[in-house]
């Protein structure tokens, strides 16, 4: 998100981080804008709809 805030394009971010699909960057940006930062700490493929995050993390770690 830091790169996006600095004004980097999606293409630049994809190339720098070796991301395969630009949709991932758009999804991360949408989460950031909507205040859904808990999603960044989720395991790949896991969706926490009720608890909104991993229960094993402290509030500081979820940020």
C-alpha positions in Angstrom: 0.0 0.0 0.0 2.9 2.3 0.6 3.9 2.1 -3.0 0.4 2.9 -4.1 0.1 5.8 -1.8 3.4 7.1 -3.2 1.8 7.2 -6.6 3.3 4.1 -8.2 1.3 2.5 -11.0 -0.2 -1.0 -10.7 2.2 -2.2 -13.4 5.2 -0.9 -11.4 4.0 -2.6 -8.2 3.4 -5.9 -10.1 6.9 -5.8 -11.5 8.6 -4.8 -8.3 6.8 -7.5 -6.1 6.6 -10.2 -8.8 2.8 -10.4 -8.5 1.1 -12.4 -11.3 -2.2 -10.7 -11.5 -3.0 -7.0 -11.3 -6.4 -7.8 -9.7 -4.5 -8.7 -6.4 -3.1 -5.1 -6.2 -6.6 -3.7 -6.8 -8.1 -6.0 -4.1 -5.4 -4.9 -1.6 -6.1 -1.3 -2.4 -9.8 -1.7 -2.0 -9.3 -3.4 1.4 -7.0 -0.5 2.5 -9.5 2.2 1.4 -12.4 0.4 3.1 -10.4 0.1 6.4 -10.3 -3.7 6.2 -6.7 -4.0 7.4 -7.4 -7.2 9.3 -7.5 -9.0 5.9 -3.8 -8.5 5.4 -3.0 -10.8 8.3 -5.2 -13.7 7.1 -3.7 -16.9 5.8 -3.9 -17.5 2.1 -7.2 -19.0 1.2 -8.7 -18.3 4.6 -11.7 -16.1 5.0 -12.8 -14.9 8.5 -16.2 -13.6 8.1 -17.5 -13.7 11.6 -14.4 -12.9 13.8 -12.8 -10.6 11.2 -9.3 -12.0 11.8 -7.0 -14.6 13.2 -7.9 -15.1 16.9 -4.3 -16.0 17.8 -3.0 -12.5 16.9 -2.8 -9.6 19.4 -4.6 -6.4 18.5 -1.1 -4.8 17.8 -0.2 -7.7 15.4 -3.4 -7.3 13.5 -2.5 -3.8 12.5 
